[in-house]
Amino acid sequence: MLTKQELRSQETKKEIIKAAGQLFSTRGFDSVTMREIAKVAGCSHTTIYIYFKDKEALLHQLSMPPLEALKTQLKSISLQINLSPEEKLKTVSLEFIRFCLLHRNIYTTFIAVKSSRVDQEDSANEINKMRISLFTFLEETLQYCFVIEGNDELLLMYTRIYFFTLHGIVSTYTHSEESLESLMDRLLPTFEEAIEVLLIGIHGKLKGVK
């Protein structure tokens, strides 16, 4: 059983993470200071450094758990043997949209803040390693669906285009106050059609390339 001090410590850490998420989502990562986060969290500007050495450490704590959960869910979809390659890509795409809409106020923080190029082989930053692995997963899913062989640059280009499309769908509803359930119920046919149109376009372009 945790002591009262340990419980208070856990609560303080939780409030700091919550405050960081609120401030990053409303004002942006770069413009927020550790002192401001501490103030919103209700602790002193010295106390916050007991738990997090800097904003990057807070970004890591805030971003990694949901990104790891997303990766696990996408991997689970990829292992479903009853789905065709195209069905897997469509299901992965809808799951990514659902994830981003669930975290719509802060998903750009998860995906973009302090990001590196996706075509870099490695990164010293754990969040960027996770982002690169998610992009690579999407790339592999596209490869599996379209069988783009022997042309890594073409595969990278189409994966970027595909991601741009998903990102564009989500960014439309970044500031929506509509619930996730309502958005998905109302717009699922539109999301599915957008993905279908994109797939038809890529198939058509690849026929020309081949």
BANU-850118 format. One record per residue (C-alpha): x, y, z; residue number from 1; residue in three letters. Coordinates in nm, 4 decimals. Layout:
<site><px>X</px><py>Y</py><pz>Z</pz><num>NUM</num><residuo>ALA</residuo></site>
...
This chain:
<site><px>0.0000</px><py>0.0000</py><pz>0.0000</pz><num>1</num><residuo>MET</residuo></site>
<site><px>0.1284</px><py>0.3445</py><pz>-0.0905</pz><num>2</num><residuo>LEU</residuo></site>
<site><px>0.2013</px><py>0.5969</py><pz>0.1815</pz><num>3</num><residuo>THR</residuo></site>
<site><px>0.0253</px><py>0.9339</py><pz>0.1919</pz><num>4</num><residuo>LYS</residuo></site>
<site><px>0.3430</px><py>1.0989</py><pz>0.0652</pz><num>5</num><residuo>GLN</residuo></site>
<site><px>0.3658</px><py>0.8579</py><pz>-0.2280</pz><num>6</num><residuo>GLU</residuo></site>
<site><px>0.0012</px><py>0.9182</py><pz>-0.3115</pz><num>7</num><residuo>LEU</residuo></site>
<site><px>0.0542</px><py>1.2954</py><pz>-0.3000</pz><num>8</num><residuo>ARG</residuo></site>
<site><px>0.3600</px><py>1.2561</py><pz>-0.5196</pz><num>9</num><residuo>SER</residuo></site>
<site><px>0.1638</px><py>1.0562</py><pz>-0.7748</pz><num>10</num><residuo>GLN</residuo></site>
<site><px>-0.1142</px><py>1.3147</py><pz>-0.7723</pz><num>11</num><residuo>GLU</residuo></site>
<site><px>0.1329</px><py>1.6008</py><pz>-0.8184</pz><num>12</num><residuo>THR</residuo></site>
<site><px>0.2930</px><py>1.4254</py><pz>-1.1145</pz><num>13</num><residuo>LYS</residuo></site>
<site><px>-0.0490</px><py>1.3588</py><pz>-1.2642</pz><num>14</num><residuo>LYS</residuo></site>
<site><px>-0.1470</px><py>1.7257</py><pz>-1.2293</pz><num>15</num><residuo>GLU</residuo></site>
<site><px>0.1790</px><py>1.8383</py><pz>-1.3908</pz><num>16</num><residuo>ILE</residuo></site>
<site><px>0.1208</px><py>1.6124</py><pz>-1.6925</pz><num>17</num><residuo>ILE</residuo></site>
<site><px>-0.2393</px><py>1.7313</py><pz>-1.7176</pz><num>18</num><residuo>LYS</residuo></site>
<site><px>-0.1329</px><py>2.0966</py><pz>-1.7013</pz><num>19</num><residuo>ALA</residuo></site>
<site><px>0.1345</px><py>2.0415</py><pz>-1.9642</pz><num>20</num><residuo>ALA</residuo></site>
<site><px>-0.1177</px><py>1.8826</py><pz>-2.1973</pz><num>21</num><residuo>GLY</residuo></site>
<site><px>-0.3602</px><py>2.1723</py><pz>-2.1553</pz><num>22</num><residuo>GLN</residuo></site>
<site><px>-0.0956</px><py>2.4365</py><pz>-2.2173</pz><num>23</num><residuo>LEU</residuo></site>
<site><px>0.0739</px><py>2.2580</py><pz>-2.5067</pz><num>24</num><residuo>PHE</residuo></site>
<site><px>-0.2619</px><py>2.2148</py><pz>-2.6804</pz><num>25</num><residuo>SER</residuo></site>
<site><px>-0.3766</px><py>2.5759</py><pz>-2.6380</pz><num>26</num><residuo>THR</residuo></site>
<site><px>-0.0534</px><py>2.7715</py><pz>-2.6707</pz><num>27</num><residuo>ARG</residuo></site>
<site><px>0.1926</px><py>2.5375</py><pz>-2.8371</pz><num>28</num><residuo>GLY</residuo></site>
<site><px>0.4934</px><py>2.3541</py><pz>-2.6991</pz><num>29</num><residuo>PHE</residuo></site>
<site><px>0.7564</px><py>2.6192</py><pz>-2.7704</pz><num>30</num><residuo>ASP</residuo></site>
<site><px>0.5770</px><py>2.9131</py><pz>-2.6075</pz><num>31</num><residuo>SER</residuo></site>
<site><px>0.5033</px><py>2.7392</py><pz>-2.2749</pz><num>32</num><residuo>VAL</residuo></site>
<site><px>0.7504</px><py>2.7513</py><pz>-1.9849</pz><num>33</num><residuo>THR</residuo></site>
<site><px>0.8052</px><py>2.5053</py><pz>-1.7029</pz><num>34</num><residuo>MET</residuo></site>
<site><px>0.7140</px><py>2.7804</py><pz>-1.4574</pz><num>35</num><residuo>ARG</residuo></site>
<site><px>0.3757</px><py>2.8263</py><pz>-1.6267</pz><num>36</num><residuo>GLU</residuo></site>
<site><px>0.3102</px><py>2.4528</py><pz>-1.6208</pz><num>37</num><residuo>ILE</residuo></site>
<site><px>0.3927</px><py>2.4419</py><pz>-1.2498</pz><num>38</num><residuo>ALA</residuo></site>
<site><px>0.1533</px><py>2.7292</py><pz>-1.1811</pz><num>39</num><residuo>LYS</residuo></site>
<site><px>-0.1380</px><py>2.5598</py><pz>-1.3594</pz><num>40</num><residuo>VAL</residuo></site>
<site><px>-0.0531</px><py>2.2310</py><pz>-1.1858</pz><num>41</num><residuo>ALA</residuo></site>
<site><px>-0.0610</px><py>2.4012</py><pz>-0.8469</pz><num>42</num><residuo>GLY</residuo></site>
<site><px>0.2982</px><py>2.3343</py><pz>-0.7508</pz><num>43</num><residuo>CYS</residuo></site>
<site><px>0.6096</px><py>2.5482</py><pz>-0.7200</pz><num>44</num><residuo>SER</residuo></site>
<site><px>0.8475</px><py>2.6036</py><pz>-1.0109</pz><num>45</num><residuo>HIS</residuo></site>
<site><px>1.1128</px><py>2.4132</py><pz>-0.8165</pz><num>46</num><residuo>THR</residuo></site>
<site><px>0.8873</px><py>2.1155</py><pz>-0.7369</pz><num>47</num><residuo>THR</residuo></site>
<site><px>0.8179</px><py>2.0458</py><pz>-1.1048</pz><num>48</num><residuo>ILE</residuo></site>
<site><px>1.1875</px><py>1.9680</py><pz>-1.1606</pz><num>49</num><residuo>TYR</residuo></site>
<site><px>1.1695</px><py>1.6885</py><pz>-0.9039</pz><num>50</num><residuo>ILE</residuo></site>
<site><px>0.9503</px><py>1.5009</py><pz>-1.1503</pz><num>51</num><residuo>TYR</residuo></site>
<site><px>1.0609</px><py>1.6284</py><pz>-1.4923</pz><num>52</num><residuo>PHE</residuo></site>
<site><px>1.3997</px><py>1.7707</py><pz>-1.5852</pz><num>53</num><residuo>LYS</residuo></site>
<site><px>1.2624</px><py>1.9779</py><pz>-1.8762</pz><num>54</num><residuo>ASP</residuo></site>
<site><px>0.9751</px><py>2.0202</py><pz>-2.1218</pz><num>55</num><residuo>LYS</residuo></site>
<site><px>1.1102</px><py>1.7422</py><pz>-2.3431</pz><num>56</num><residuo>GLU</residuo></site>
<site><px>1.0751</px><py>1.4979</py><pz>-2.0538</pz><num>57</num><residuo>ALA</residuo></site>
<site><px>0.7158</px><py>1.6136</py><pz>-2.0088</pz><num>58</num><residuo>LEU</residuo></site>
<site><px>0.6520</px><py>1.5765</py><pz>-2.3820</pz><num>59</num><residuo>LEU</residuo></site>
<site><px>0.7827</px><py>1.2202</py><pz>-2.3604</pz><num>60</num><residuo>HIS</residuo></site>
<site><px>0.5598</px><py>1.1319</py><pz>-2.0658</pz><num>61</num><residuo>GLN</residuo></site>
<site><px>0.2589</px><py>1.2918</py><pz>-2.2327</pz><num>62</num><residuo>LEU</residuo></site>
<site><px>0.3054</px><py>1.1407</py><pz>-2.5785</pz><num>63</num><residuo>SER</residuo></site>
<site><px>0.4537</px><py>0.7935</py><pz>-2.5424</pz><num>64</num><residuo>MET</residuo></site>
<site><px>0.1680</px><py>0.6050</py><pz>-2.3692</pz><num>65</num><residuo>PRO</residuo></site>
<site><px>-0.0990</px><py>0.6986</py><pz>-2.6282</pz><num>66</num><residuo>PRO</residuo></site>
<site><px>0.1415</px><py>0.6474</py><pz>-2.9199</pz><num>67</num><residuo>LEU</residuo></site>
<site><px>0.2385</px><py>0.3051</py><pz>-2.7850</pz><num>68</num><residuo>GLU</residuo></site>
<site><px>-0.1305</px><py>0.2186</py><pz>-2.7496</pz><num>69</num><residuo>ALA</residuo></site>
<site><px>-0.1921</px><py>0.3295</py><pz>-3.1088</pz><num>70</num><residuo>LEU</residuo></site>
<site><px>0.0964</px><py>0.1177</py><pz>-3.2372</pz><num>71</num><residuo>LYS</residuo></site>
<site><px>-0.0323</px><py>-0.1868</py><pz>-3.0479</pz><num>72</num><residuo>THR</residuo></site>
<site><px>-0.3802</px><py>-0.1397</py><pz>-3.1961</pz><num>73</num><residuo>GLN</residuo></site>
<site><px>-0.2470</px><py>-0.0990</py><pz>-3.5511</pz><num>74</num><residuo>LEU</residuo></site>
<site><px>-0.0277</px><py>-0.4067</py><pz>-3.5146</pz><num>75</num><residuo>LYS</residuo></site>
<site><px>-0.3303</px><py>-0.6011</py><pz>-3.3942</pz><num>76</num><residuo>SER</residuo></site>
<site><px>-0.5183</px><py>-0.5013</py><pz>-3.7101</pz><num>77</num><residuo>ILE</residuo></site>
<site><px>-0.2271</px><py>-0.6065</py><pz>-3.9316</pz><num>78</num><residuo>SER</residuo></site>
<site><px>-0.2343</px><py>-0.9567</py><pz>-3.7794</pz><num>79</num><residuo>LEU</residuo></site>
<site><px>-0.6003</px><py>-1.0198</py><pz>-3.8604</pz><num>80</num><residuo>GLN</residuo></site>
<site><px>-0.5830</px><py>-1.3036</py><pz>-4.1131</pz><num>81</num><residuo>ILE</residuo></site>
<site><px>-0.9442</px><py>-1.2560</py><pz>-4.2246</pz><num>82</num><residuo>ASN</residuo></site>
<site><px>-0.8678</px><py>-0.9137</py><pz>-4.3768</pz><num>83</num><residuo>LEU</residuo></site>
<site><px>-0.7296</px><py>-0.8576</py><pz>-4.7255</pz><num>84</num><residuo>SER</residuo></site>
<site><px>-0.4327</px><py>-0.6179</py><pz>-4.7685</pz><num>85</num><residuo>PRO</residuo></site>
<site><px>-0.6693</px><py>-0.3414</py><pz>-4.8825</pz><num>86</num><residuo>GLU</residuo></site>
<site><px>-0.9086</px><py>-0.4035</py><pz>-4.5934</pz><num>87</num><residuo>GLU</residuo></site>
<site><px>-0.6158</px><py>-0.3855</py><pz>-4.3501</pz><num>88</num><residuo>LYS</residuo></site>
<site><px>-0.5054</px><py>-0.0527</py><pz>-4.4947</pz><num>89</num><residuo>LEU</residuo></site>
<site><px>-0.8579</px><py>0.0879</py><pz>-4.4723</pz><num>90</num><residuo>LYS</residuo></site>
<site><px>-0.9010</px><py>-0.0359</py><pz>-4.1139</pz><num>91</num><residuo>THR</residuo></site>
<site><px>-0.5604</px><py>0.1009</py><pz>-4.0109</pz><num>92</num><residuo>VAL</residuo></site>
<site><px>-0.6522</px><py>0.4358</py><pz>-4.1678</pz><num>93</num><residuo>SER</residuo></site>
<site><px>-0.9830</px><py>0.4598</py><pz>-3.9833</pz><num>94</num><residuo>LEU</residuo></site>
<site><px>-0.8169</px><py>0.3633</py><pz>-3.6555</pz><num>95</num><residuo>GLU</residuo></site>
<site><px>-0.5583</px><py>0.6385</py><pz>-3.7038</pz><num>96</num><residuo>PHE</residuo></site>
<site><px>-0.8370</px><py>0.8906</py><pz>-3.7714</pz><num>97</num><residuo>ILE</residuo></site>
<site><px>-1.0266</px><py>0.7718</py><pz>-3.4640</pz><num>98</num><residuo>ARG</residuo></site>
<site><px>-0.7124</px><py>0.8024</py><pz>-3.2479</pz><num>99</num><residuo>PHE</residuo></site>
<site><px>-0.6395</px><py>1.1544</py><pz>-3.3679</pz><num>100</num><residuo>CYS</residuo></site>
<site><px>-0.9991</px><py>1.2684</py><pz>-3.3206</pz><num>101</num><residuo>LEU</residuo></site>
<site><px>-0.9980</px><py>1.1213</py><pz>-2.9700</pz><num>102</num><residuo>LEU</residuo></site>
<site><px>-0.6893</px><py>1.3330</py><pz>-2.8924</pz><num>103</num><residuo>HIS</residuo></site>
<site><px>-0.7822</px><py>1.6147</py><pz>-3.1311</pz><num>104</num><residuo>ARG</residuo></site>
<site><px>-0.6720</px><py>1.8974</py><pz>-2.8988</pz><num>105</num><residuo>ASN</residuo></site>
<site><px>-0.3218</px><py>1.7594</py><pz>-2.8624</pz><num>106</num><residuo>ILE</residuo></site>
<site><px>-0.2597</px><py>1.5090</py><pz>-3.1415</pz><num>107</num><residuo>TYR</residuo></site>
<site><px>-0.0338</px><py>1.7553</py><pz>-3.3258</pz><num>108</num><residuo>THR</residuo></site>
<site><px>0.1837</px><py>1.7566</py><pz>-3.0128</pz><num>109</num><residuo>THR</residuo></site>
<site><px>0.2011</px><py>1.3761</py><pz>-3.0258</pz><num>110</num><residuo>PHE</residuo></site>
<site><px>0.2782</px><py>1.3694</py><pz>-3.3977</pz><num>111</num><residuo>ILE</residuo></site>
<site><px>0.4726</px><py>1.6839</py><pz>-3.4799</pz><num>112</num><residuo>ALA</residuo></site>
<site><px>0.6449</px><py>1.8624</py><pz>-3.1891</pz><num>113</num><residuo>VAL</residuo></site>
<site><px>1.0253</px><py>1.8296</py><pz>-3.2085</pz><num>114</num><residuo>LYS</residuo></site>
<site><px>0.9789</px><py>1.5850</py><pz>-3.4934</pz><num>115</num><residuo>SER</residuo></site>
<site><px>1.2529</px><py>1.4581</py><pz>-3.7247</pz><num>116</num><residuo>SER</residuo></site>
<site><px>1.2405</px><py>1.3433</py><pz>-4.0846</pz><num>117</num><residuo>ARG</residuo></site>
<site><px>1.0531</px><py>1.0177</py><pz>-4.1313</pz><num>118</num><residuo>VAL</residuo></site>
<site><px>1.3098</px><py>0.8879</py><pz>-4.3785</pz><num>119</num><residuo>ASP</residuo></site>
<site><px>1.5884</px><py>0.9026</py><pz>-4.1212</pz><num>120</num><residuo>GLN</residuo></site>
<site><px>1.6973</px><py>0.5564</py><pz>-4.0197</pz><num>121</num><residuo>GLU</residuo></site>
<site><px>1.7259</px><py>0.6392</py><pz>-3.6520</pz><num>122</num><residuo>ASP</residuo></site>
<site><px>1.6783</px><py>0.9122</py><pz>-3.3946</pz><num>123</num><residuo>SER</residuo></site>
<site><px>1.8135</px><py>0.9743</py><pz>-3.0474</pz><num>124</num><residuo>ALA</residuo></site>
<site><px>1.4702</px><py>1.0945</py><pz>-2.9377</pz><num>125</num><residuo>ASN</residuo></site>
<site><px>1.2392</px><py>0.8166</py><pz>-2.8178</pz><num>126</num><residuo>GLU</residuo></site>
<site><px>0.9254</px><py>0.9969</py><pz>-2.9351</pz><num>127</num><residuo>ILE</residuo></site>
<site><px>1.0693</px><py>1.0365</py><pz>-3.2829</pz><num>128</num><residuo>ASN</residuo></site>
<site><px>1.1682</px><py>0.6703</py><pz>-3.2846</pz><num>129</num><residuo>LYS</residuo></site>
<site><px>0.8040</px><py>0.5903</py><pz>-3.2141</pz><num>130</num><residuo>MET</residuo></site>
<site><px>0.6823</px><py>0.8327</py><pz>-3.4826</pz><num>131</num><residuo>ARG</residuo></site>
<site><px>0.9217</px><py>0.6835</py><pz>-3.7364</pz><num>132</num><residuo>ILE</residuo></site>
<site><px>0.8088</px><py>0.3319</py><pz>-3.6445</pz><num>133</num><residuo>SER</residuo></site>
<site><px>0.4436</px><py>0.4335</py><pz>-3.6946</pz><num>134</num><residuo>LEU</residuo></site>
<site><px>0.5248</px><py>0.5884</py><pz>-4.0327</pz><num>135</num><residuo>PHE</residuo></site>
<site><px>0.7232</px><py>0.2780</py><pz>-4.1272</pz><num>136</num><residuo>THR</residuo></site>
<site><px>0.4235</px><py>0.0649</py><pz>-4.0293</pz><num>137</num><residuo>PHE</residuo></site>
<site><px>0.2017</px><py>0.2712</py><pz>-4.2600</pz><num>138</num><residuo>LEU</residuo></site>
<site><px>0.4646</px><py>0.2395</py><pz>-4.5322</pz><num>139</num><residuo>GLU</residuo></site>
<site><px>0.4744</px><py>-0.1396</py><pz>-4.4915</pz><num>140</num><residuo>GLU</residuo></site>
<site><px>0.0935</px><py>-0.1555</py><pz>-4.4999</pz><num>141</num><residuo>THR</residuo></site>
<site><px>0.0903</px><py>0.0431</py><pz>-4.8240</pz><num>142</num><residuo>LEU</residuo></site>
<site><px>0.3619</px><py>-0.1821</py><pz>-4.9683</pz><num>143</num><residuo>GLN</residuo></site>
<site><px>0.1573</px><py>-0.4876</py><pz>-4.8753</pz><num>144</num><residuo>TYR</residuo></site>
<site><px>-0.1527</px><py>-0.3381</py><pz>-5.0382</pz><num>145</num><residuo>CYS</residuo></site>
<site><px>-0.0030</px><py>-0.1940</py><pz>-5.3579</pz><num>146</num><residuo>PHE</residuo></site>
<site><px>0.3067</px><py>-0.4159</py><pz>-5.3967</pz><num>147</num><residuo>VAL</residuo></site>
<site><px>0.5439</px><py>-0.1291</py><pz>-5.4748</pz><num>148</num><residuo>ILE</residuo></site>
<site><px>0.8691</px><py>-0.3169</py><pz>-5.5262</pz><num>149</num><residuo>GLU</residuo></site>
<site><px>1.2165</px><py>-0.1933</py><pz>-5.6102</pz><num>150</num><residuo>GLY</residuo></site>
<site><px>1.1327</px><py>0.1754</py><pz>-5.5760</pz><num>151</num><residuo>ASN</residuo></site>
<site><px>1.1807</px><py>0.2984</py><pz>-5.2197</pz><num>152</num><residuo>ASP</residuo></site>
<site><px>1.1453</px><py>0.6644</py><pz>-5.3203</pz><num>153</num><residuo>GLU</residuo></site>
<site><px>0.8082</px><py>0.5997</py><pz>-5.4834</pz><num>154</num><residuo>LEU</residuo></site>
<site><px>0.6863</px><py>0.4075</py><pz>-5.1789</pz><num>155</num><residuo>LEU</residuo></site>
<site><px>0.8035</px><py>0.6885</py><pz>-4.9493</pz><num>156</num><residuo>LEU</residuo></site>
<site><px>0.6287</px><py>0.9487</py><pz>-5.1653</pz><num>157</num><residuo>MET</residuo></site>
<site><px>0.2957</px><py>0.7643</py><pz>-5.1664</pz><num>158</num><residuo>TYR</residuo></site>
<site><px>0.3174</px><py>0.6995</py><pz>-4.7933</pz><num>159</num><residuo>THR</residuo></site>
<site><px>0.3677</px><py>1.0723</py><pz>-4.7365</pz><num>160</num><residuo>ARG</residuo></site>
<site><px>0.0719</px><py>1.1533</py><pz>-4.9615</pz><num>161</num><residuo>ILE</residuo></site>
<site><px>-0.1397</px><py>0.9002</py><pz>-4.7744</pz><num>162</num><residuo>TYR</residuo></site>
<site><px>-0.0387</px><py>1.0463</py><pz>-4.4374</pz><num>163</num><residuo>PHE</residuo></site>
<site><px>-0.1047</px><py>1.4017</py><pz>-4.5610</pz><num>164</num><residuo>PHE</residuo></site>
<site><px>-0.4583</px><py>1.2956</py><pz>-4.6499</pz><num>165</num><residuo>THR</residuo></site>
<site><px>-0.5266</px><py>1.1393</py><pz>-4.3096</pz><num>166</num><residuo>LEU</residuo></site>
<site><px>-0.3748</px><py>1.4417</py><pz>-4.1352</pz><num>167</num><residuo>HIS</residuo></site>
<site><px>-0.5917</px><py>1.6741</py><pz>-4.3443</pz><num>168</num><residuo>GLY</residuo></site>
<site><px>-0.9082</px><py>1.4863</py><pz>-4.2496</pz><num>169</num><residuo>ILE</residuo></site>
<site><px>-0.8264</px><py>1.5104</py><pz>-3.8796</pz><num>170</num><residuo>VAL</residuo></site>
<site><px>-0.7130</px><py>1.8751</py><pz>-3.8863</pz><num>171</num><residuo>SER</residuo></site>
<site><px>-1.0570</px><py>1.9748</py><pz>-4.0168</pz><num>172</num><residuo>THR</residuo></site>
<site><px>-1.2041</px><py>1.8790</py><pz>-3.6787</pz><num>173</num><residuo>TYR</residuo></site>
<site><px>-0.9220</px><py>1.9855</py><pz>-3.4463</pz><num>174</num><residuo>THR</residuo></site>
<site><px>-1.1369</px><py>2.2485</py><pz>-3.2757</pz><num>175</num><residuo>HIS</residuo></site>
<site><px>-1.4703</px><py>2.0697</py><pz>-3.3015</pz><num>176</num><residuo>SER</residuo></site>
<site><px>-1.6633</px><py>2.0297</py><pz>-2.9767</pz><num>177</num><residuo>GLU</residuo></site>
<site><px>-1.8567</px><py>1.7345</py><pz>-3.1163</pz><num>178</num><residuo>GLU</residuo></site>
<site><px>-1.7938</px><py>1.4048</py><pz>-2.9358</pz><num>179</num><residuo>SER</residuo></site>
<site><px>-1.5776</px><py>1.1348</py><pz>-3.0904</pz><num>180</num><residuo>LEU</residuo></site>
<site><px>-1.8774</px><py>0.9025</py><pz>-3.1143</pz><num>181</num><residuo>GLU</residuo></site>
<site><px>-2.0873</px><py>1.1664</py><pz>-3.2896</pz><num>182</num><residuo>SER</residuo></site>
<site><px>-1.8100</px><py>1.2542</py><pz>-3.5342</pz><num>183</num><residuo>LEU</residuo></site>
<site><px>-1.7445</px><py>0.8911</py><pz>-3.6228</pz><num>184</num><residuo>MET</residuo></site>
<site><px>-2.1158</px><py>0.8089</py><pz>-3.6558</pz><num>185</num><residuo>ASP</residuo></site>
<site><px>-2.1857</px><py>1.1123</py><pz>-3.8725</pz><num>186</num><residuo>ARG</residuo></site>
<site><px>-1.8732</px><py>1.1140</py><pz>-4.0882</pz><num>187</num><residuo>LEU</residuo></site>
<site><px>-1.7639</px><py>0.7500</py><pz>-4.1122</pz><num>188</num><residuo>LEU</residuo></site>
<site><px>-1.9114</px><py>0.7087</py><pz>-4.4642</pz><num>189</num><residuo>PRO</residuo></site>
<site><px>-1.7240</px><py>1.0230</py><pz>-4.5757</pz><num>190</num><residuo>THR</residuo></site>
<site><px>-1.3980</px><py>0.9008</py><pz>-4.4203</pz><num>191</num><residuo>PHE</residuo></site>
<site><px>-1.4401</px><py>0.5625</py><pz>-4.5881</pz><num>192</num><residuo>GLU</residuo></site>
<site><px>-1.5134</px><py>0.7238</py><pz>-4.9239</pz><num>193</num><residuo>GLU</residuo></site>
<site><px>-1.2123</px><py>0.9543</py><pz>-4.8929</pz><num>194</num><residuo>ALA</residuo></site>
<site><px>-0.9882</px><py>0.6542</py><pz>-4.8305</pz><num>195</num><residuo>ILE</residuo></site>
<site><px>-1.1489</px><py>0.4638</py><pz>-5.1192</pz><num>196</num><residuo>GLU</residuo></site>
<site><px>-1.0930</px><py>0.7551</py><pz>-5.3587</pz><num>197</num><residuo>VAL</residuo></site>
<site><px>-0.7296</px><py>0.7802</py><pz>-5.2457</pz><num>198</num><residuo>LEU</residuo></site>
<site><px>-0.6738</px><py>0.4077</py><pz>-5.3029</pz><num>199</num><residuo>LEU</residuo></site>
<site><px>-0.8268</px><py>0.4257</py><pz>-5.6503</pz><num>200</num><residuo>ILE</residuo></site>
<site><px>-0.6022</px><py>0.7200</py><pz>-5.7315</pz><num>201</num><residuo>GLY</residuo></site>
<site><px>-0.2858</px><py>0.5444</py><pz>-5.6132</pz><num>202</num><residuo>ILE</residuo></site>
<site><px>-0.3781</px><py>0.2257</py><pz>-5.8011</pz><num>203</num><residuo>HIS</residuo></site>
<site><px>-0.4323</px><py>0.4316</py><pz>-6.1158</pz><num>204</num><residuo>GLY</residuo></site>
<site><px>-0.1031</px><py>0.6167</py><pz>-6.0824</pz><num>205</num><residuo>LYS</residuo></site>
<site><px>0.0896</px><py>0.2980</py><pz>-6.0182</pz><num>206</num><residuo>LEU</residuo></site>
<site><px>-0.0499</px><py>0.1397</py><pz>-6.3340</pz><num>207</num><residuo>LYS</residuo></site>
<site><px>0.1005</px><py>0.4318</py><pz>-6.5244</pz><num>208</num><residuo>GLY</residuo></site>
<site><px>0.4321</px><py>0.3919</py><pz>-6.3456</pz><num>209</num><residuo>VAL</residuo></site>
<site><px>0.4490</px><py>0.0197</py><pz>-6.4154</pz><num>210</num><residuo>LYS</residuo></site>
